[in-house]
Amino acid sequence: MADSARNALPLPDYDHLPIGGLESRIRSLSAGEVEELLAYERAHADRATATGLLKARLEQLDAGAEPTSGDPGALRPEQGAGRAGSPVSPATSPQPSSPPPHGTPDQRGKPKGDRT
């Protein structure tokens, strides 16, 4: 499929959607739309987890389940994975220490800069 066909998928951001958000996002799709995503998945990444979810949802729809609104708060690529950056700061850093000298493990070593 070309880029225009990818954008025509029932979930335009499907290629970037994390597996964790896929299950709730496909609840709103009809059986035909789920089949379209399943065919796309098989032709491209063919991820076992994604195809399993799509097949399971298709079976639910075939058994009489109705599309629902899905979970609008499901993980979406535009939401990001949460906080960015390092959680390390001077407030969370440990006090500097040196390993104890050999032979006396119960005595703390002194940093080299403090030795006289």
N, CA, C and O of each residue as an XYZ file, in Angstrom:
464
protein
N       0.839     -1.189      0.000
C       0.000      0.000      0.000
C       0.877      1.243      0.000
O       1.936      1.284      0.625
N       0.420      2.220     -0.694
C       1.145      3.483     -0.737
C       0.796      4.297      0.496
O      -0.055      3.906      1.294
N       1.471      5.448      0.641
C       1.207      6.312      1.790
C      -0.245      6.745      1.849
O      -0.822      6.812      2.934
N      -0.852      7.040      0.701
C      -2.257      7.467      0.700
C      -3.162      6.334      1.187
O      -4.149      6.593      1.875
N      -2.845      5.090      0.843
C      -3.637      3.960      1.314
C      -3.456      3.774      2.818
O      -4.405      3.419      3.518
N      -2.249      4.010      3.314
C      -1.995      3.896      4.748
C      -2.827      4.928      5.513
O      -3.365      4.632      6.580
N      -2.926      6.129      4.965
C      -3.720      7.174      5.604
C      -5.211      6.896      5.509
O      -5.990      7.467      6.273
N      -5.627      6.030      4.589
C      -7.035      5.687      4.426
C      -7.457      4.544      5.348
O      -8.624      4.154      5.340
N      -6.545      4.008      6.134
C      -6.896      2.937      7.067
C      -7.897      3.454      8.095
O      -7.955      4.657      8.350
N      -8.687      2.557      8.687
C      -9.646      2.979      9.709
C      -8.989      3.706     10.889
O      -9.614      4.569     11.506
N      -7.750      3.369     11.203
C      -6.963      4.083     12.215
C      -5.755      4.666     11.490
O      -4.768      3.959     11.286
N      -5.807      5.940     11.094
C      -4.714      6.514     10.296
C      -3.350      6.425     10.967
O      -2.332      6.365     10.277
N      -3.305      6.414     12.295
C      -2.028      6.338     13.002
C      -1.665      4.898     13.364
O      -0.847      4.670     14.255
N      -2.265      3.936     12.682
C      -2.095      2.516     13.020
C      -0.637      2.090     13.078
O      -0.251      1.361     13.992
N       0.182      2.526     12.127
C       1.594      2.116     12.094
C       2.365      2.551     13.331
O       3.352      1.914     13.698
N       1.932      3.618     13.974
C       2.644      4.153     15.130
C       1.923      3.885     16.438
O       2.360      4.344     17.493
N       0.837      3.157     16.380
C       0.038      2.880     17.573
C       0.684      1.756     18.378
O       0.928      0.681     17.831
N       0.972      1.979     19.677
C       1.546      0.906     20.483
C       0.518     -0.203     20.693
O      -0.685      0.052     20.735
N       1.001     -1.427     20.822
C       0.120     -2.580     20.997
C      -0.805     -2.376     22.195
O      -1.959     -2.803     22.162
N      -0.314     -1.731     23.248
C      -1.129     -1.511     24.438
C      -2.383     -0.703     24.180
O      -3.367     -0.865     24.902
N      -2.385      0.155     23.183
C      -3.555      0.964     22.876
C      -4.404      0.394     21.758
O      -5.495      0.899     21.493
N      -3.925     -0.646     21.098
C      -4.631     -1.194     19.947
C      -5.960     -1.826     20.340
O      -6.972     -1.598     19.677
N      -5.969     -2.614     21.403
C      -7.180     -3.352     21.772
C      -8.362     -2.423     22.014
O      -9.464     -2.685     21.533
N      -8.146     -1.349     22.750
C      -9.259     -0.447     23.031
C      -9.606      0.422     21.826
O     -10.760      0.822     21.672
N      -8.644      0.717     20.980
C      -8.910      1.562     19.818
C      -9.711      0.832     18.751
O     -10.470      1.468     18.021
N      -9.564     -0.512     18.637
C     -10.284     -1.237     17.590
C     -11.716     -1.575     17.997
O     -12.477     -2.087     17.175
N     -12.099     -1.303     19.231
C     -13.475     -1.594     19.663
C     -14.511     -0.819     18.871
O     -15.647     -1.272     18.726
N     -14.136      0.336     18.361
C     -15.094      1.171     17.645
C     -15.216      0.796     16.167
O     -16.035      1.376     15.454
N     -14.422     -0.155     15.702
C     -14.400     -0.497     14.281
C     -15.406     -1.590     13.937
O     -15.729     -2.444     14.762
N     -15.890     -1.542     12.708
C     -16.785     -2.588     12.207
C     -15.943     -3.798     11.799
O     -14.714     -3.729     11.775
N     -16.611     -4.898     11.481
C     -15.900     -6.108     11.070
C     -15.090     -5.848      9.798
O     -13.965     -6.332      9.675
N     -15.638     -5.106      8.871
C     -14.913     -4.800      7.633
C     -13.665     -3.983      7.885
O     -12.633     -4.201      7.249
N     -13.755     -3.043      8.810
C     -12.591     -2.213      9.135
C     -11.513     -3.031      9.838
O     -10.322     -2.841      9.591
N     -11.935     -3.943     10.715
C     -10.957     -4.812     11.393
C     -10.295     -5.727     10.377
O      -9.091     -5.968     10.457
N     -11.071     -6.246      9.414
C     -10.493     -7.085      8.357
C      -9.482     -6.302      7.527
O      -8.450     -6.840      7.127
N      -9.777     -5.041      7.270
C      -8.853     -4.187      6.513
C      -7.539     -4.007      7.273
O      -6.463     -4.091      6.680
N      -7.623     -3.758      8.590
C      -6.410     -3.629      9.402
C      -5.638     -4.944      9.465
O      -4.408     -4.954      9.416
N      -6.370     -6.056      9.574
C      -5.727     -7.365      9.643
C      -4.962     -7.649      8.343
O      -3.833     -8.137      8.383
N      -5.565     -7.348      7.210
C      -4.885     -7.552      5.923
C      -3.650     -6.657      5.827
O      -2.603     -7.089      5.345
N      -3.774     -5.417      6.283
C      -2.634     -4.494      6.266
C      -1.521     -5.004      7.169
O      -0.351     -4.986      6.786
N      -1.882     -5.463      8.372
C      -0.884     -5.972      9.324
C      -0.155     -7.174      8.740
O       1.070     -7.258      8.823
N      -0.897     -8.098      8.154
C      -0.275     -9.300      7.581
C       0.652     -8.951      6.420
O       1.675     -9.608      6.225
N       0.304     -7.923      5.650
C       1.112     -7.545      4.493
C       2.342     -6.737      4.880
O       3.279     -6.620      4.091
N       2.349     -6.177      6.086
C       3.457     -5.312      6.468
C       4.254     -5.906      7.632
O       5.136     -6.733      7.403
N       3.970     -5.512      8.848
C       4.786     -5.937      9.991
C       4.495     -7.379     10.403
O       5.400     -8.082     10.852
N       3.259     -7.827     10.259
C       2.819     -9.180     10.631
C       3.237     -9.537     12.059
O       3.797    -10.605     12.310
N       2.950     -8.611     12.995
C       3.251     -8.846     14.406
C       2.234     -9.818     14.981
O       1.028     -9.623     14.830
N       2.712    -10.853     15.633
C       1.831    -11.893     16.175
C       0.830    -11.322     17.178
O      -0.339    -11.709     17.166
N       1.263    -10.424     18.030
C       0.367     -9.844     19.034
C      -0.731     -9.031     18.362
O      -1.897     -9.135     18.742
N      -0.372     -8.224     17.370
C      -1.357     -7.392     16.679
C      -2.344     -8.252     15.894
O      -3.550     -8.014     15.952
N      -1.851     -9.241     15.166
C      -2.766    -10.090     14.403
C      -3.666    -10.883     15.335
O      -4.833    -11.110     15.017
N      -3.143    -11.308     16.483
C      -3.971    -12.015     17.465
C      -5.100    -11.147     17.997
O      -6.240    -11.599     18.110
N      -4.779     -9.892     18.325
C      -5.811     -8.970     18.805
C      -6.866     -8.711     17.741
O      -8.062     -8.711     18.032
N      -6.425     -8.490     16.510
C      -7.362     -8.213     15.426
C      -8.248     -9.427     15.133
O      -9.449     -9.278     14.910
N      -7.658    -10.626     15.133
C      -8.450    -11.838     14.906
C      -9.466    -12.048     16.030
O     -10.619    -12.397     15.776
N      -9.031    -11.832     17.272
C      -9.944    -11.993     18.411
C     -11.107    -11.014     18.320
O     -12.249    -11.384     18.592
N     -10.831     -9.773     17.942
C     -11.913     -8.783     17.817
C     -12.838     -9.148     16.664
O     -14.050     -8.959     16.770
N     -12.304     -9.656     15.585
C     -13.115    -10.082     14.453
C     -14.045    -11.231     14.860
O     -15.210    -11.265     14.464
N     -13.520    -12.169     15.650
C     -14.353    -13.277     16.150
C     -15.462    -12.753     17.047
O     -16.592    -13.236     16.978
N     -15.155    -11.764     17.895
C     -16.184    -11.174     18.758
C     -17.279    -10.529     17.923
O     -18.464    -10.688     18.215
N     -16.882     -9.800     16.884
C     -17.866     -9.143     16.021
C     -18.700    -10.163     15.256
O     -19.905     -9.977     15.086
N     -18.069    -11.240     14.795
C     -18.794    -12.299     14.095
C     -19.776    -13.007     15.017
O     -20.805    -13.513     14.570
N     -19.450    -13.041     16.324
C     -20.321    -13.693     17.307
C     -21.451    -12.779     17.765
O     -22.273    -13.181     18.590
N     -21.504    -11.556     17.243
C     -22.610    -10.660     17.573
C     -22.251     -9.431     18.378
O     -23.131     -8.634     18.703
N     -20.990     -9.256     18.707
C     -20.586     -8.057     19.452
C     -20.806     -6.833     18.572
O     -20.669     -6.895     17.350
N     -21.141     -5.745     19.199
C     -21.361     -4.485     18.495
C     -20.163     -3.563     18.708
O     -19.561     -3.571     19.783
N     -19.811     -2.769     17.698
C     -18.744     -1.771     17.914
C     -19.162     -0.803     19.009
O     -20.322     -0.400     19.090
N     -18.211     -0.438     19.841
C     -18.450      0.529     20.909
C     -17.593      1.752     20.653
O     -16.907      1.842     19.634
N     -17.637      2.682     21.575
C     -16.857      3.902     21.371
C     -15.362      3.674     21.559
O     -14.562      4.517     21.152
N     -14.969      2.568     22.159
C     -13.549      2.342     22.416
C     -13.085      3.236     23.550
O     -13.889      3.939     24.162
N     -11.827      3.212     23.824
C     -11.267      4.015     24.904
C     -10.513      5.193     24.313
O      -9.410      5.024     23.794
N     -11.096      6.390     24.386
C     -10.388      7.534     23.808
C      -9.100      7.867     24.535
O      -8.255      8.577     23.989
N      -8.926      7.372     25.753
C      -7.705      7.632     26.502
C      -6.642      6.586     26.280
O      -5.613      6.598     26.956
N      -6.871      5.665     25.333
C      -5.893      4.611     25.070
C      -4.595      5.234     24.584
O      -4.579      6.352     24.069
N      -3.518      4.500     24.756
C      -2.201      5.012     24.367
C      -2.185      5.407     22.902
O      -2.510      4.608     22.025
N      -1.809      6.629     22.654
C      -1.703      7.133     21.297
C      -0.314      7.713     21.119
O       0.255      8.257     22.066
N       0.245      7.606     19.916
C       1.603      8.117     19.721
C       1.720      9.613     19.992
O       2.769     10.080     20.435
N       0.647     10.372     19.730
C       0.742     11.808     19.947
C       0.756     12.173     21.426
O       1.120     13.295     21.778
N       0.364     11.237     22.304
C       0.380     11.513     23.733
C       1.757     11.297     24.336
O       2.047     11.814     25.415
N       2.596     10.551     23.665
C       3.926     10.269     24.189
C       3.856      9.213     25.281
O       2.769      8.812     25.697
N       4.973      8.782     25.725
C       5.025      7.726     26.729
C       5.047      8.285     28.138
O       5.181      7.520     29.093
N       4.923      9.569     28.295
C       4.937     10.146     29.633
C       6.053     11.154     29.755
O       6.365     11.885     28.815
N       6.645     11.179     30.925
C       7.716     12.134     31.196
C       8.927     11.880     30.335
O       9.302     10.733     30.090
N       9.527     12.937     29.885
C      10.757     12.800     29.103
C      11.927     13.270     29.951
O      11.755     14.050     30.888
N      13.091     12.802     29.623
C      14.275     13.227     30.351
C      14.643     12.257     31.449
O      13.938     11.280     31.700
N      15.728     12.532     32.084
C      16.245     11.670     33.130
C      15.604     11.993     34.478
O      15.416     13.164     34.809
N      15.263     10.955     35.264
C      14.715     11.218     36.591
C      15.804     11.571     37.604
O      15.502     11.870     38.759
N      17.065     11.539     37.178
C      18.170     11.818     38.083
C      18.326     13.323     38.254
O      18.332     14.079     37.283
N      18.451     13.738     39.503
C      18.693     15.148     39.812
C      19.581     15.193     41.046
O      19.776     14.164     41.692
N      20.124     16.352     41.390
C      20.941     16.426     42.607
C      20.164     15.966     43.845
O      20.759     15.431     44.780
N      18.856     16.167     43.859
C      18.065     15.754     45.022
C      17.950     14.235     45.139
O      17.783     13.705     46.238
N      18.041     13.532     43.998
C      17.903     12.071     44.035
C      19.234     11.348     43.956
O      19.267     10.118     43.985
N      20.333     12.086     43.857
C      21.653     11.469     43.762
C      22.161     11.064     45.143
O      21.903     11.768     46.119
N      22.880      9.940     45.244
C      23.431      9.525     46.537
C      24.637     10.382     46.916
O      25.212     11.078     46.079
N      25.001     10.317     48.180
C      26.196     11.010     48.647
C      27.413     10.323     48.040
O      27.433      9.096     47.946
N      28.424     11.079     47.628
C      29.614     10.442     47.066
C      30.329      9.620     48.137
O      30.408     10.018     49.299
N      30.835      8.495     47.730
C      31.583      7.656     48.674
C      32.653      6.895     47.913
O      32.594      6.750     46.692
N      33.606      6.425     48.648
C      34.669      5.607     48.080
C      34.549      4.225     48.687
O      34.038      4.079     49.797
N      35.009      3.217     47.982
C      34.957      1.884     48.561
C      35.868      1.803     49.786
O      36.844      2.548     49.878
N      35.564      0.912     50.724
C      36.418      0.804     51.920
C      37.805      0.299     51.534
O      37.961     -0.405     50.536
N      38.811      0.662     52.328
C      40.159      0.168     52.035
C      40.211     -1.351     52.247
O      39.420     -1.911     53.006
N      41.137     -1.990     51.578
C      41.269     -3.441     51.698
C      41.588     -3.857     53.129
O      42.390     -3.220     53.812
N      40.950     -4.928     53.568
C      41.245     -5.483     54.886
C      40.407     -4.886     55.995
O      40.399     -5.444     57.092
N      39.709     -3.801     55.784
C      38.881     -3.219     56.835
C      37.504     -2.845     56.252
O      37.222     -1.662     56.059
N      36.659     -3.828     55.974
C      35.374     -3.542     55.337
C      34.406     -2.772     56.232
O      33.428     -2.220     55.728
N      34.649     -2.716     57.549
C      33.728     -1.996     58.428
C      34.060     -0.502     58.516
O      33.295      0.261     59.106
N      35.180     -0.077     57.942
C      35.555      1.337     57.959
C      35.317      1.930     56.574
O      35.732      1.371     55.559
N      34.651      3.052     56.559
C      34.387      3.731     55.298
C      35.668      4.390     54.799
O      36.447      4.937     55.580
N      35.868      4.330     53.505
C      37.029      4.991     52.911
C      36.792      6.489     52.813
O      35.652      6.954     52.830
N      37.858      7.221     52.712
C      37.771      8.656     52.542
C      38.008      8.985     51.086
O      38.865      8.370     50.451
N      37.262      9.954     50.530
C      37.564     10.369     49.165
C      38.996     10.866     49.067
O      39.513     11.455     50.017
N      39.637     10.638     47.944
C      41.034     11.000     47.786
C      41.296     12.470     48.001
O      42.381     12.845     48.445
N      40.333     13.308     47.697
C      40.516     14.733     47.866
C      40.603     15.154     49.335
O      41.134     16.225     49.626
N      40.098     14.345     50.262
C      40.112     14.685     51.687
C      41.340     14.145     52.416
O      41.543     14.447     53.592
N      42.155     13.354     51.731
C      43.328     12.757     52.405
C      44.426     13.793     52.553
O      44.660     14.608     51.661
N      45.081     13.746     53.673
C      46.204     14.656     53.873
C      47.441     13.901     54.275
O      48.492     14.506     54.488
